[in-house]
Amino acid sequence: MDLRLIEYIVAIEKYGNMTEAAEHLFVTPSALNQQLLKLEKELDVPLFIRSKRRMVPTAAGKVYLSAAKQMLSIRQAAYSQLQDMAGCVTGTYRVGLTYDHGSDVFARIYPVFHRQYPGIQIRCYQLLVPEMLDMLASNDLEMAFLLGGSEEEWHGVEVLHLSEENLLLGLPRTHPLAQDLPVIRTPHPALDLRLLEGDSFALALQKSTMRSQLIDPIFMKAGYHPNIMMESSFNAFLEQLTAQGICNTIIPQSQVRNWTDIQWFYLPGAPRFRFGFGYAKGFRINAAMRYFTTLAQNDAMQHLHFNPPTAEEAPEQMGEKRGETL
């Protein structure tokens, strides 16, 4: 099988039409169509169902694509191994970064990595985790930093565990439940979230994994939907709103900077936020990128890892709702 032709067919499936696939392959749509027609004639079976909106693989097309992707994966693994054997220290890698964790780690470790491998170029893309998972699956990224409440959600990728931490509830110091507490640089024991029903919150984006896997289930368990006045991917902005007394927030413990204007609390049940480094199944990481992942793992454990609270600090079940008998 011609590997270039295989790349053509995989691209047609990926983009769903000749025009976009041809654009990314740097060929004309007519030339790409001729290659497809030639292959279908050779195989004596259609590989795609043509429609005005999208080209969809036929049953035969799915068989061909499955084998084609395996062959491309084998080629990548072989080339990676040969690069290691030859001591190759050049190349370009596309890496997905989460907005805070991944970006912070990358900024700290890249100077060290670049000194060791000056010929390696890394192109970074700030994205949400669902977007990165899709791009890993479609080979638009080689690797990505991933966040989530459960590693099971990182389907279809190999994941190197980097760190775990707690989500913290932040209340303005002027809040009635916070104003009499001492100023300390450690979280207070968990509050019953039902005491905050009716308060305003600034939270992570609704489509983020932190919201869907961790924060939204917390409020569902508390029995209400919070009044969300602001959504953002930037934890520093969420913290700033809370420091100004505008609203409450929930952010990862590693992102807390202001212990003076905000009282921070553990959350009931101690939800844990996981940070990892992922790549597509079958993708072989060469020596240079193994060094990169080692730097990332060491950095994450130093800056982003926090032990869970005790059962007394964050019990699974809280007391009764305000106004009811405790």
Phi and psi in degrees as a GROMACS rama.xvg file:
@    title "Ramachandran Plot"
@    xaxis  label "Phi"
@    yaxis  label "Psi"
@TYPE xy
-76.0225  117.205  ASP-2
-64.4363  -32.9863  LEU-3
-64.9557  -41.327  ARG-4
-64.9307  -38.4888  LEU-5
-59.0877  -44.2109  ILE-6
-60.4889  -37.3473  GLU-7
-60.7746  -48.8702  TYR-8
-67.0279  -39.58  ILE-9
-63.4485  -38.459  VAL-10
-66.8983  -37.7944  ALA-11
-61.1911  -43.5739  ILE-12
-64.9373  -41.7741  GLU-13
-62.2974  -46.2225  LYS-14
-95.3743  -16.2205  TYR-15
79.7293  -1.64677  GLY-16
-156.521  157.828  ASN-17
-66.1603  -40.502  MET-18
-62.224  -50.6969  THR-19
-70.0177  -39.0327  GLU-20
-63.3272  -43.9938  ALA-21
-62.7375  -38.4977  ALA-22
-60.3144  -43.156  GLU-23
-76.4197  -20.2615  HIS-24
-93.6497  -6.23785  LEU-25
62.1283  41.4707  PHE-26
-131.364  170.025  VAL-27
-83.4813  151.462  THR-28
-56.9349  -37.5787  PRO-29
-66.6324  -39.5026  SER-30
-65.48  -39.5862  ALA-31
-66.2358  -40.9913  LEU-32
-63.7065  -38.6019  ASN-33
-63.8244  -37.7264  GLN-34
-64.9232  -41.1194  GLN-35
-65.427  -45.5577  LEU-36
-62.3996  -39.4545  LEU-37
-62.6082  -42.6023  LYS-38
-67.7115  -43.5097  LEU-39
-62.367  -36.8638  GLU-40
-67.0997  -40.5417  LYS-41
-64.1083  -39.2779  GLU-42
-84.1113  -16.4171  LEU-43
60.0405  38.3975  ASP-44
-158.575  138.66  VAL-45
-72.9401  140.497  PRO-46
-100.386  -19.9189  LEU-47
-137.472  146.426  PHE-48
-91.0169  119.438  ILE-49
-86.851  134.848  ARG-50
-142.687  171.149  SER-51
-66.1649  -32.4375  LYS-52
-94.5622  -36.716  ARG-53
-157.631  148.363  ARG-54
-98.3449  122.723  MET-55
-115.28  133.287  VAL-56
-62.2797  140.266  PRO-57
-78.199  178.803  THR-58
-59.6087  -42.3233  ALA-59
-65.5838  -37.3408  ALA-60
-63.2585  -38.471  GLY-61
-64.9152  -38.5465  LYS-62
-63.4743  -46.5983  VAL-63
-61.5931  -44.9711  TYR-64
-65.025  -38.4807  LEU-65
-60.3438  -46.5568  SER-66
-67.4755  -37.6593  ALA-67
-63.1664  -44.3426  ALA-68
-66.6279  -35.645  LYS-69
-63.9504  -40.0036  GLN-70
-66.8585  -39.8484  MET-71
-66.4588  -35.8783  LEU-72
-67.2328  -41.0749  SER-73
-63.3912  -40.9193  ILE-74
-61.2773  -44.876  ARG-75
-61.5952  -43.0942  GLN-76
-65.0227  -40.3816  ALA-77
-65.812  -45.2862  ALA-78
-62.1525  -39.8708  TYR-79
-63.0149  -43.145  SER-80
-66.5229  -39.9839  GLN-81
-65.4368  -36.445  LEU-82
-62.1425  -42.1385  GLN-83
-62.9565  -41.9765  ASP-84
-65.2034  -33.637  MET-85
-88.4308  -2.26965  ALA-86
67.8758  30.8858  GLY-87
-67.9217  132.265  CYS-88
-128.743  34.9078  VAL-89
-128.359  163.882  THR-90
140.049  167.888  GLY-91
-126.315  133.307  THR-92
-127.715  138.015  TYR-93
-100.081  121.591  ARG-94
-123.172  128.754  VAL-95
-86.5475  136.768  GLY-96
-120.012  132.324  LEU-97
-71.9438  159.243  THR-98
-65.0047  -33.9986  TYR-99
-114.019  -63.024  ASP-100
-57.7465  -57.159  HIS-101
-62.1125  -41.7182  GLY-102
-66.1871  -40.9555  SER-103
-64.5347  -45.7077  ASP-104
-62.8469  -44.9802  VAL-105
-59.8996  -43.4161  PHE-106
-62.2919  -32.333  ALA-107
-79.9498  -36.3236  ARG-108
-95.387  -21.2346  ILE-109
-61.2452  -41.9148  TYR-110
-56.7476  -39.5628  PRO-111
-66.5601  -44.8729  VAL-112
-62.2643  -42.8463  PHE-113
-66.0578  -34.3542  HIS-114
-64.9047  -35.5356  ARG-115
-79.6275  -36.3892  GLN-116
-131.496  71.6749  TYR-117
-65.3786  -20.306  PRO-118
-85.38  -6.15959  GLY-119
-90.9406  126.991  ILE-120
-103.529  136.663  GLN-121
-120.672  122.859  ILE-122
-100.748  124.176  ARG-123
-105.973  145.696  CYS-124
-134.992  118.945  TYR-125
-82.8996  119.997  GLN-126
-146.796  164.259  LEU-127
-79.2991  156.317  LEU-128
-58.1004  -45.2255  VAL-129
-57.6835  -37.4967  PRO-130
-65.6939  -40.537  GLU-131
-67.658  -38.2653  MET-132
-61.8545  -41.063  LEU-133
-63.9555  -40.9835  ASP-134
-72.5265  -31.3327  MET-135
-65.439  -41.7597  LEU-136
-65.8906  -32.4644  ALA-137
-95.9736  8.90077  SER-138
63.9946  26.0492  ASN-139
-88.4404  -11.23  ASP-140
-132.261  145.039  LEU-141
-85.3459  -38.796  GLU-142
-147.536  162.394  MET-143
-158.132  145.98  ALA-144
-82.9586  131.141  PHE-145
-122.242  145.947  LEU-146
-126.735  150.329  LEU-147
174.252  169.698  GLY-148
-84.4191  -20.4126  GLY-149
-146.585  132.318  SER-150
-66.9267  -17.803  GLU-151
-64.1536  -23.3964  GLU-152
-74.5032  -15.9407  GLU-153
-87.5977  63.714  TRP-154
-72.3742  147.324  HIS-155
78.02  6.03399  GLY-156
-132.214  153.675  VAL-157
-84.879  137.009  GLU-158
-128.221  129.543  VAL-159
-95.8411  117.385  LEU-160
-67.8652  132.088  HIS-161
-108.951  -50.1554  LEU-162
-166.049  168.162  SER-163
-137.028  150.295  GLU-164
-153.607  177.564  GLU-165
-98.4911  151.838  ASN-166
-88.7258  138.447  LEU-167
-118.823  144.712  LEU-168
-91.8819  128.011  LEU-169
-112.526  128.446  GLY-170
-117.77  140.411  LEU-171
-57.3625  146.61  PRO-172
-59.5756  -23.9791  ARG-173
-80.4153  -6.63829  THR-174
-65.4578  139.944  HIS-175
-55.1198  -31.0086  PRO-176
-84.7843  -3.64578  LEU-177
-120.953  -22.1861  ALA-178
-67.237  -24.2351  GLN-179
-97.6042  1.72828  ASP-180
-84.3114  150.08  LEU-181
-70.1658  153.239  PRO-182
-80.9338  111.101  VAL-183
-134.552  162.079  ILE-184
-104.757  27.0112  ARG-185
-132.129  152.609  THR-186
-67.1335  147.301  PRO-187
-79.6347  161.349  HIS-188
-56.9936  156.835  PRO-189
-61.0175  145.411  ALA-190
-97.8121  155.871  LEU-191
-75.2113  116.466  ASP-192
-63.589  -19.5834  LEU-193
-66.2363  -20.1627  ARG-194
-72.068  -12.3906  LEU-195
-107.27  8.70548  LEU-196
-61.9789  129.585  GLU-197
99.2122  -17.9426  GLY-198
-72.3597  160.017  ASP-199
-92.7759  145.383  SER-200
-129.522  148.798  PHE-201
-115.386  121.196  ALA-202
-132.819  172.482  LEU-203
-62.4815  160.274  ALA-204
-55.6879  144.16  LEU-205
-59.5507  -34.3009  GLN-206
-85.8704  1.98175  LYS-207
-78.8214  156.792  SER-208
-68.1029  -30.9651  THR-209
-63.0184  -40.4174  MET-210
-70.0785  -52.711  ARG-211
-70.1363  -35.6811  SER-212
-92.4875  -25.006  GLN-213
-125.085  -56.4164  LEU-214
-71.0322  -49.6481  ILE-215
-59.2838  -43.8439  ASP-216
-61.6047  -31.1164  PRO-217
-61.362  -46.2623  ILE-218
-72.7708  -33.0712  PHE-219
-60.7977  -40.8412  MET-220
-66.8616  -31.1938  LYS-221
-76.4387  -13.2569  ALA-222
93.3278  17.6392  GLY-223
-156.133  163.331  TYR-224
-98.5489  126.089  HIS-225
-69.665  155.727  PRO-226
-82.0025  102.19  ASN-227
-96.0492  113.639  ILE-228
-93.2417  -17.7075  MET-229
-155.63  139.889  MET-230
-123.12  139.992  GLU-231
-157.025  152.557  SER-232
-85.9022  -6.43363  SER-233
-105.919  110.316  PHE-234
-63.3665  -33.4723  ASN-235
-62.1429  -36.5414  ALA-236
-69.0269  -42.2562  PHE-237
-61.7741  -41.5051  LEU-238
-65.3283  -39.9269  GLU-239
-63.15  -41.0348  GLN-240
-60.1822  -41.1196  LEU-241
-69.1453  -40.1959  THR-242
-61.7835  -29.2284  ALA-243
-82.1738  -0.189253  GLN-244
79.6921  16.5337  GLY-245
-82.2258  -35.0741  ILE-246
-165.289  178.728  CYS-247
-96.5634  167.753  ASN-248
-150.66  169.054  THR-249
-136.222  120.643  ILE-250
-140.358  164.631  ILE-251
-65.0358  148.107  PRO-252
-60.2321  -34.7205  GLN-253
-66.8631  -18.5595  SER-254
-94.0128  -0.827343  GLN-255
-74.3693  127.841  VAL-256
-121.636  -31.9731  ARG-257
-103.728  105.342  ASN-258
-102.062  1.33679  TRP-259
-94.3745  -46.1049  THR-260
-95.924  -4.36938  ASP-261
-132.549  137.213  ILE-262
-96.4436  127.09  GLN-263
-106.151  140.069  TRP-264
-130.851  146.456  PHE-265
-66.9088  163.039  TYR-266
-105.773  149.518  LEU-267
-55.0851  133.09  PRO-268
81.8823  -4.76796  GLY-269
51.7612  61.7308  ALA-270
-60.8143  136.467  PRO-271
-107.33  137.92  ARG-272
-107.015  122.184  PHE-273
-104.96  144.174  ARG-274
-127.087  129.187  PHE-275
-145.355  173.473  GLY-276
-122.465  118.691  PHE-277
-118.29  155.656  GLY-278
-150.925  158.316  TYR-279
-62.0786  144.558  ALA-280
-59.6187  133.915  LYS-281
92.1287  -12.622  GLY-282
-77.966  128.924  PHE-283
-98.0615  125.459  ARG-284
-87.3697  128.302  ILE-285
-82.4688  -178.053  ASN-286
-61.5032  -40.0873  ALA-287
-61.8886  -45.7569  ALA-288
-76.4953  -23.7211  MET-289
-65.6803  -38.0985  ARG-290
-63.5131  -40.884  TYR-291
-60.515  -45.2442  PHE-292
-67.5375  -34.0238  THR-293
-64.3082  -43.4038  THR-294
-59.9688  -42.6508  LEU-295
-64.1017  -42.2004  ALA-296
-65.0099  -43.9562  GLN-297
-64.1466  -41.3581  ASN-298
-66.3579  -43.6178  ASP-299
-64.0119  -40.6974  ALA-300
-65.6686  -30.3226  MET-301
-79.0676  -38.5944  GLN-302
-108.614  -22.2192  HIS-303
-120.259  -4.86632  LEU-304
-95.5166  130.219  HIS-305
-135.626  137.858  PHE-306
-69.2236  151.916  ASN-307
-70.7301  155.04  PRO-308
-71.9408  166.935  PRO-309
-74.6962  166.315  THR-310
-62.2357  -30.3734  ALA-311
-72.3324  -33.3925  GLU-312
-77.2027  -28.6703  GLU-313
-143.053  69.529  ALA-314
-63.9678  151.209  PRO-315
-66.8824  -40.3885  GLU-316
-110.255  128.592  GLN-317
-97.8285  178.23  MET-318
-70.8366  -173.733  GLY-319
-75.0523  162.625  GLU-320
-65.5662  152.045  LYS-321
-54.7533  134.317  ARG-322
96.1889  -13.4274  GLY-323
-101.917  166.498  GLU-324
-66.9644  130.302  THR-325
